[in-house]
Amino acid sequence: MPSPLEKDPGLPVSDPTVPFWQLPSHPLASTSSGRLPTSTDVVMIGSGMTGCSVAKGLLEGDPGIRVCVLEARGLASGATSRNGGHIVSPSVGDFAELVECFGVKAAVEIAEFTLRNIEMTFDAVAEFPESTLATDSKIRRTTKVLAYTDQKAFDNAQHSLREWNQHMPVNRKDLFKMMSSDEVKAKFGLKNVAGASVGPGAAVWPYLLWCGLWSLLFERYSDRLAIETFTPVHAVSEAPSGDDRPGRYVVKTSRGEIRASHVVYCTNGFTSHLLPSLRDEKSGVRSASLYYLTQDIDTGYMMLGGEYEKPEDLVCSDDSKVNSRSSEEIVKVLPKHFERSGAPQVKSLWSGIMGFSRDGIPMIGRLPEEVTGRREDGEWLAAGFNGYGTGYCYSCGLAIALMLLGKDVSGWVPSALMITKERLRGSLSTGTFWDGLVGPSVEAERSKL
């Protein structure tokens, strides 16, 4: 019997829970052509934030390229709009472990990449000053407070911050500071915590940001951009030998086949359904283990994320339900940790699927033959964001677009993120970054609030 990490995640379920973010649905939520195109230059599987970034980079970078986006469900309806509304870097808290796993140089490069990703997301919005994207999406700077309920976890976080301040460039040092439990209680009203890391962050209405950006791209490039929602992909194969029709790859969908010269997988937690060789290196996980919170600036609604999953239930690709244990536990978080909080009234409850890699960092780049079983050429991947898509996705998507167009990205994309033969045989097979996520030490990760 296959282990949980080796199971096929399948296609996204057809009846997912509906996030509050997605109400009401965007006008492009169900957009598609009357007839599926028979060929294109690039087929992109997935319409989340990564896919949006890839499409933007391709369409802006090549005035003749044609892009067809295939989405199994509604536009940007996956993990992109099932999160807590943060735009944050994970690298401060993870820095010491990144150093241990990849060395100081790579850890610094990864941290810089995630911090630039946040700025690039804001820059993408600023590129459309004539639009209402910034206002509609409520994208804004915030203060990020990462509180720890466990003393050991807080001690580890302090160690990670010391490593950060020792190795990061001068302009990145002292961006974050640690606060004691008494300080956190006095300033933020948090109780029952060991301490917290405090620094710059950002927040957004994710569904409106990415659907809004898709809408602007569609308006600008309607002659070269096709968006086909509710068109799940069943298989990707090479065109038969001797078939001289354009497009090396045949992408089989629920609505027929489409030929393409390139295929880009932006499917995160569902990637190994189409690329089964990645099932042990990368897995879909239903959101769990740590809690995160943002507050809507207009309504005051609190967007509280995280679940209290049993370890054996974590590896799951079904977002049609929220388990009863999670539903019971999540309403206890605010009264337990905030001074002036009674029992909250739950307005909406949903789940989402994240993609994790064994070594704790994303996988991007041209896919080697070891993954696809096909000659290395025009298949590309950006996936495995380990619960921090907003800290990685935009930059990863742009990197894929530029590489596909033949550009050199080595000056700003960490080599550690590339999906190479060496990495497949190394850290993606033997990495232990998330060993506690599916196992007895899951409580260590739950200690983050």
C-alpha atoms as one frame of an Amber mdcrd trajectory, in Angstrom:
protein
   0.000   0.000   0.000   1.459   3.442  -0.944   2.381   5.833   1.826   0.380
   9.091   2.095   3.180  10.928   0.282   3.001   8.511  -2.660  -0.738   8.780
  -3.311  -2.158  10.395  -6.441  -3.758  13.711  -5.436  -6.125  13.412  -8.373
  -7.827  16.391  -9.963  -9.251  19.208  -7.823 -12.677  18.171  -6.547 -15.677
  19.667  -8.316 -17.496  20.805  -5.173 -14.923  22.692  -3.029 -15.763  24.742
   0.014 -16.368  28.375  -0.958 -14.009  30.898   0.681 -15.336  34.217   1.895
 -12.765  35.830  -0.423 -14.591  34.430  -3.456 -17.964  36.038  -2.681 -19.221
  37.329  -4.993 -17.498  35.500  -7.826 -15.482  37.551 -10.287 -16.923  38.198
 -13.789 -14.108  36.083 -15.268 -14.583  33.246 -12.767 -16.120  30.919 -15.356
 -14.671  32.393 -18.546 -13.818  30.147 -21.481 -13.870  30.116 -25.253 -16.836
  28.606 -27.013 -14.400  26.149 -28.534 -11.052  25.043 -27.120  -8.126  26.259
 -29.247  -6.446  23.451 -31.149  -2.926  24.874 -30.734  -0.962  27.566 -28.935
   2.623  28.416 -28.083   2.357  27.892 -24.327  -0.195  25.893 -22.366  -0.275
  26.877 -18.730  -1.980  24.533 -16.301  -3.343  26.481 -13.343  -4.671  30.040
 -13.001  -3.473  30.990  -9.528  -0.953  33.667  -8.616   1.945  31.704 -10.118
   0.156  31.182 -13.421  -0.849  34.820 -13.539   2.773  35.880 -13.086   3.981
  33.477 -15.792   1.361  34.749 -18.234   2.177  38.384 -17.504   5.889  37.783
 -18.001   5.380  35.914 -21.278   2.880  38.328 -22.794   4.943  41.373 -21.882
   8.231  39.745 -22.889   7.292  38.462 -26.350   4.896  40.493 -28.533   3.986
  37.454 -30.605   3.608  34.656 -28.079   0.233  32.969 -27.563  -0.751  31.653
 -24.136  -3.640  29.349 -23.217  -4.469  28.935 -19.524  -6.235  25.723 -18.512
  -7.942  25.730 -15.116  -9.763  22.762 -13.600 -12.221  24.950 -11.678 -12.945
  28.676 -11.480 -10.334  31.352 -12.146  -7.837  31.714  -9.281 -10.071  29.576
  -7.087  -7.423  27.252  -5.636  -4.957  27.947  -2.833  -4.410  31.460  -4.259
  -7.771  32.559  -2.841  -7.995  30.126   0.077  -5.257  31.649   2.234  -5.305
  34.168   5.055  -4.683  37.269   2.959  -1.023  37.683   3.924   1.873  38.625
   1.674   4.834  37.585   3.795   8.273  36.030   3.610   8.888  32.829   5.584
  12.643  33.259   5.523  13.241  34.948   8.882  11.721  32.149  10.909  13.220
  29.502   8.624  16.612  31.132   8.158  18.615  28.961  10.552  17.182  25.809
   9.007  17.871  27.140   5.505  21.495  27.694   6.550  21.681  24.167   7.912
  20.127  22.630   4.787  21.682  24.728   2.010  24.508  26.813   3.493  24.790
  30.509   4.268  25.090  31.749   0.681  21.987  29.924  -0.524  20.007  30.893
   2.594  20.781  34.575   1.986  19.807  34.252  -1.690  16.507  32.564  -0.807
  15.692  35.176   1.824  16.444  38.015  -0.600  14.283  36.328  -3.230  11.265
  36.167  -0.928  11.659  39.758   0.252  11.926  40.999  -3.335   8.875  38.919
  -4.186   6.770  41.059  -1.856   7.990  44.252  -3.511   7.459  42.795  -6.982
   3.846  42.006  -6.092   3.265  45.635  -5.128   5.091  46.747  -8.287   2.789
  44.605 -10.448  -0.224  46.433  -9.040   1.460  49.806  -9.528   1.910  49.031
 -13.240  -1.819  49.641 -13.700  -2.341  53.066 -12.088  -5.357  53.778 -14.263
  -7.173  50.757 -12.821  -8.896  50.210  -9.470  -6.788  47.123  -8.755  -5.033
  48.588  -5.706  -8.281  49.823  -4.187 -10.320  46.721  -5.002  -7.699  44.307
  -3.686  -6.957  46.384  -0.562  -3.259  45.613  -0.908  -1.448  47.334   1.963
   1.616  47.356   4.175   1.212  45.904   7.648   3.151  44.862  10.714   3.629
  41.118  10.888   3.450  39.573  14.345   4.517  35.928  14.523   3.698  34.720
  18.014   4.901  31.447  19.531   2.955  29.521  22.131   5.837  27.181  22.911
   9.056  28.333  24.597  11.269  25.960  22.627   9.823  27.208  19.324  10.376
  30.792  20.462  13.966  29.987  21.416  14.516  28.510  17.949  13.032  31.628
  16.370  15.409  33.847  18.357  18.318  31.708  17.187  17.114  32.038  13.593
  16.910  35.823  13.914  20.463  35.980  15.299  21.630  34.005  12.260  19.684
  36.382  10.030  21.267  39.490  11.519  24.703  37.918  11.284  24.555  36.921
   7.620  22.055  39.116   5.779  23.098  42.340   3.981  23.172  45.516   6.060
  19.914  46.836   4.599  18.099  43.680   5.737  19.452  43.526   9.278  17.248
  44.563  12.181  14.105  44.472  10.028  12.612  42.167  12.630  12.775  42.161
  16.389  11.776  39.789  19.153   9.314  40.729  21.857   8.800  39.001  25.175
   5.429  37.661  26.273   4.881  40.719  28.479   5.768  43.103  25.650   3.473
  41.307  23.218   0.649  41.379  25.735   1.081  45.105  26.397   1.345  46.133
  22.725  -0.928  43.692  20.913  -3.161  42.245  23.619  -1.862  38.720  23.029
  -1.858  36.252  25.889  -0.666  32.691  26.449   2.334  33.148  24.180   6.052
  32.760  24.856   6.986  35.715  22.682   6.802  36.988  19.119   8.770  38.113
  16.089   7.634  41.511  14.800   8.488  43.096  11.458   7.164  44.361   8.119
   4.422  42.480   6.308   1.566  43.041   3.900  -2.031  41.981   3.404  -4.497
  41.793   0.527  -7.866  40.471  -0.672  -6.194  37.692  -2.686  -9.076  36.710
  -4.956  -9.667  40.284  -6.079  -5.958  40.915  -6.589  -5.296  37.977  -8.891
  -8.647  37.944 -10.697  -8.241  41.683 -11.151  -4.775  41.244 -12.619  -6.036
  38.478 -14.920  -8.793  40.812 -16.074  -6.315  43.562 -16.929  -4.098  41.122
 -18.827  -7.105  39.752 -20.695  -8.137  43.245 -21.743  -4.634  44.126 -22.895
  -3.764  40.842 -24.644  -7.126  39.373 -25.659  -5.755  38.439 -29.081  -2.980
  36.302 -27.541  -4.386  35.141 -24.189  -7.026  32.428 -23.861  -8.395  31.530
 -20.423 -10.249  28.228 -20.271 -11.789  27.614 -16.849 -13.498  24.366 -15.854
 -11.166  22.587 -18.261  -9.190  20.040 -16.220  -6.098  18.504 -17.795  -6.033
  14.717 -17.812  -2.657  14.044 -19.413   0.323  15.540 -21.217   2.165  13.555
 -23.882   4.493  14.017 -26.824   3.006  14.271 -30.293   3.371  11.057 -32.302
   6.514  10.680 -34.368   5.991  11.930 -37.906   3.125  14.256 -36.937   4.166
  17.564 -38.466   1.430  19.686 -36.953   2.754  22.558 -34.780   3.357  21.853
 -31.121   5.492  19.116 -29.640   3.121  18.417 -26.742  -0.441  17.131 -26.745
  -2.445  18.278 -23.732  -5.566  16.195 -23.174  -8.402  18.012 -21.396 -12.038
  17.399 -20.556 -12.936  19.450 -23.649 -10.533  17.928 -26.137  -6.850  18.184
 -27.009  -4.626  21.199 -27.552  -1.114  21.221 -29.031   1.647  23.408 -27.611
   5.375  24.028 -27.881   5.664  24.522 -24.119   3.702  23.304 -21.086   3.986
  25.098 -17.747   2.739  23.316 -14.613   1.436  25.848 -12.056  -0.562  23.275
 -10.136   1.218  23.235  -6.751  -0.485  20.635  -4.503  -1.963  18.786  -7.495
   1.220  18.655  -9.581   2.011  15.005  -8.978  -1.284  13.945 -10.554   0.204
  14.866 -13.938   3.827  14.214 -12.902   3.615  11.035 -10.787   7.380  10.787
 -10.367   7.130  13.732  -7.953   4.694  12.049  -5.572   7.267  11.318  -2.916
   9.189  14.576  -3.407   6.156  16.868  -3.308   2.735  16.393  -1.753  -0.594
  18.134  -1.398  -1.481  19.025   2.164  -4.759  20.437   3.473  -4.039  23.664
   5.362  -3.029  22.957   8.914  -0.524  23.273  11.760  -0.159  27.008  12.324
  -2.656  29.815  12.728  -2.508  33.124  10.898  -4.705  36.180  11.137  -5.459
  39.337   9.173  -8.216  41.877   9.610 -10.258  43.502   6.859  -9.670  47.259
   6.963 -13.286  48.126   6.118 -15.501  45.568   7.847 -13.236  44.605  10.731
 -13.734  40.926   9.910 -10.940  38.704  11.190  -9.543  36.278   8.610  -8.221
  33.427  10.741  -6.458  30.554   9.024  -5.050  27.218  10.059  -6.503  23.940
  11.184  -6.105  21.384  13.922  -5.625  18.309  11.732  -4.571  14.917  12.936
  -1.156  14.085  11.428  -2.616  11.208   9.427  -5.203  13.574   7.879  -2.759
  16.205   6.683  -1.777  14.671   3.342  -5.037  15.301   1.543  -6.160  16.925
  -1.706  -9.868  17.260  -0.940 -10.944  20.831  -0.186 -14.661  20.029  -0.294
 -14.810  19.741   3.467 -13.358  21.055   6.708 -13.001  18.324   9.275 -15.043
  18.630  12.456 -11.998  18.790  14.710 -10.692  21.816  12.856 -14.076  23.505
  12.988 -14.227  23.009  16.749 -10.669  24.139  17.459 -10.408  27.209  15.250
 -13.133  29.099  17.145 -11.084  28.709  20.345  -8.024  30.525  19.019  -9.108
  34.152  19.488 -10.445  33.771  23.058  -7.362  31.790  24.025  -4.820  34.289
  22.718  -6.442  37.733  22.754  -7.187  39.713  25.895 -10.442  41.227  24.701
 -12.041  38.484  22.681 -15.207  36.598  23.360 -16.415  33.592  21.389 -16.306
  34.623  17.712 -19.202  34.272  15.320 -18.060  32.269  12.301 -19.222  33.831
   9.048 -17.426  31.489   6.652 -15.302  28.364   6.932 -13.284  26.742   4.152
 -10.219  24.635   3.379  -7.449  24.682   0.788  -4.650  22.521  -0.564  -0.981
  23.469  -0.240   2.049  21.884  -1.903   5.096  20.849   0.139   8.562  19.726
  -0.902  10.900  17.531   1.118  13.556  20.214   1.361  11.222  23.065   2.282
  11.705  25.336  -0.754   9.923  25.630  -4.122  10.838  23.754  -7.270  11.145
  25.844 -10.432  12.665  25.460 -13.865  12.722  23.275 -16.957  11.681  19.735
 -16.097  14.352  17.056 -16.602  13.591  13.753 -18.269  13.688  12.028 -14.868
  10.417  13.779 -13.982   8.454  13.640 -17.232   9.831  10.564 -18.960  10.171
  12.784 -22.025  13.207  14.497 -23.501  14.073  17.646 -21.559  12.828  20.553
 -23.628   9.604  22.524 -23.222   8.015  21.440 -19.923   8.347  23.793 -16.949
   7.381  23.710 -13.293   6.779  26.192 -10.485   5.379  24.431  -7.417   6.018
  23.342  -3.827   5.600  26.645  -2.004   5.352  25.004   1.420   2.445  27.128
   2.667   4.073  30.426   1.688   2.913  31.006  -1.862   2.569  34.731  -1.310
   6.250  34.837  -0.379   7.407  33.030  -3.516   4.832  32.730  -6.302   5.073
  36.012  -8.176   8.863  35.858  -8.485   8.837  32.154  -9.337   6.266  32.721
 -12.061   8.241  35.582 -13.575  11.420  33.485 -13.458   9.698  30.698 -15.423
   8.480  33.192 -18.042  11.938  34.671 -18.514  13.659  31.290 -18.691  11.125
  30.070 -21.232  11.917  33.164 -23.324  15.625  32.343 -23.141  16.611  34.993
 -20.595  19.311  34.573 -17.956  17.864  34.719 -14.433  20.937  33.560 -12.541
  21.565  37.026 -11.126  18.413  37.044  -8.983  16.935  33.533  -8.839  18.589
  31.243  -6.260  20.116  28.178  -7.873  18.850  26.138  -4.917  15.284  26.515
  -6.214  16.024  24.945  -9.596  14.652  21.461 -10.168  17.785  19.688 -11.343
  18.793  16.055 -11.564  21.137  16.606  -8.638  18.422  18.080  -6.456  15.986
  15.309  -7.377  18.520  12.728  -6.260  19.572  14.789  -3.264  17.470  17.040
  -1.036  14.153  16.316  -2.807  14.618  12.638  -2.005  16.323  12.827   1.392
  15.301  16.237   2.738  13.855  16.349   6.253  12.613  19.952   6.352   9.002
  18.900   7.059   9.543  15.591   8.811   7.453  16.734  11.748   4.505  17.723
   9.574   3.285  14.171   9.046   4.330  12.447  12.213   4.468  12.674  15.998
   6.301  16.012  16.157   3.541  17.977  14.448   2.959  19.789  17.749   6.235
  21.675  17.241   4.781  23.349  14.157   1.472  24.001  15.883   3.324  26.086
  18.432   3.424  28.973  15.966   0.431  31.272  16.174
